[in-house]
Amino acid sequence: MQNRIAMVSTFLAALVVSLPTQALAFAERSGYWDHGWGWGHMAGGSLMMLLFWGGIIFLIVLAVRGFGGRSPHGDAPQRSGKSALEVLEDRFARGEIDKEEFEDRKRVLSS
């Protein structure tokens, strides 16, 4: 996830940095109406507005998810919803523990 975030932020930064250079290249051409942009400045402005607000929203989402109160070691494991006795019975049924250990643990759980 963080790798994807780094790629997107690098792409957006490169796009924002390259736009003024492209604008200067078009402005230096002579003989074009409106320095070669024509109606393109409207499309470019709209695109930049979308990129700007998209970037702001993206940063807000990252901040909320980053400071959202999750533990630094990742999400907590999901509970299976089984009681301790059910887990013990499952382990005994699978043969992970023998009858003596099952009886001992069952006695501890019931007391």
Secondary structure, DSSP 8 states (H G I E B T S, - for coil): -HHHHHHHHHHHHHHHHHHHHHHHHHHT--SSGGGGTTTHHHHHHHHHHHHHHHHHHHHHHHHHHHTSS--TT-S--------HHHHHHHHHHHTSS-HHHHHHHHHHHH-
